[in-house]
Amino acid sequence: MTDTMTLPLDRSQQERKVMTLLTERQGRQAAIGKSELAKITGMPEREVRRVIKHLIEEHGEPIGSTSGEPHGYYLICTADEQAHAENELRHRIIELARRLGCLKRNQPAEVLGQIVLELQ
């Protein structure tokens, strides 16, 4: 887990701001919404999303998100929170595959198969 006193130096100032806030509010029950993060950091909401995405994908930070209450982003601290974050993402992927399938007039499984091929 990242500690506020030892945030890596390879983070941008924006990334350090977001990680500091998330570290101060660890766990799903302390999730903080994108709007609140934007307000506190002074970043636009779109930039907050970009920073979170970069922290997860490029730096491997264990950041989850939830659409339940409280909704928002949080640092994953337990195996249950990890499972919850994975389930949230899986649900979003399936929902998006259904929508894309409707647009392309394909079945969601066919759309997902095409995506898998693109990821390889």
C-alpha positions, 0 to 999 in steps of 0.5 A: 500500500502506498503511504503518504510519506513515501509517495514515489518521486516518479509521479506527477504533481497531479498524481501525487495529489490524487494518491495523497487524498486516496491514501487518507481515505483508504477502503471502499467505505471511504470512496471519494467521488470524481466531483469531490476529487476535482474540487479538492485538487483543482483539476477538471473531472476529465483530468481526474479520470485520466490521472486515476487511469494512469495511476492504475495502468502505468503505476499499478496502484490498487484503485477501485471504483464503485457505483454503490454508496458511497460511490467513487474511487478508493484504495483497495485494502482487502480481498473483499474490496479487490473482488468488488472492484473486479466485479464492478469492472466485469459488469461494466465490460458486459454492459458495454459489450451488450451496447456495442452488440446492439450497435453492430447487430452482433451478440455480446459474446461475439463482440467480446470475442472480437475484443479479445482478439484485439487485445492479443 
